[in-house]
Amino acid sequence: QLLSNTLYYKRFFPYYTFNILGGLDLEGKGAVYTYDAVGSYERTGYSCQGTGKELIMPVLDNQLKSSNPLVIPKQSGATTLSQADAIDLVKDCFATAGERDIYTGDVVEIFIIDANGVRLETQELKLD
């Protein structure tokens, strides 16, 4: 709610960003929230934002196999991944975007936050 309020009250200046917030909900399950520039948000199974979004989202859809929202009873839209598999998927997605989107940077920084603390993994993009 804090992020939503901050974005809404600063919607004209200085913040005009699209954000993703991930963490754990009250039940200890993974939660991903995607925010638009004025603070509206939605809980999703996975998400991406930025200039490479159109290139990354199909990869995520394919790899995470989001369930059909018309299926009854409702099924989870998230595929369980190990931490190593999730990090590899993020790297693959950014490698895809980095090759085809001129606005995607030259390095991706992945911050892994878990019970052991915070660590950083980086991957160079556009090596050619």
Buried (B, 14 or more C-beta within 10 A) or exposed (E): EEEBEBBBEBEEEEBEEBBBBEEEEEEEEBBBBBBBBBBEBEEBBBBBBBEBBEBBBEBBEEBBEBBEEEEEEEEEBBBEBEEEEBBEBBBBBBBBBBBEBEEBBEEBEBEBEEEEEEEEEEBEBEEE
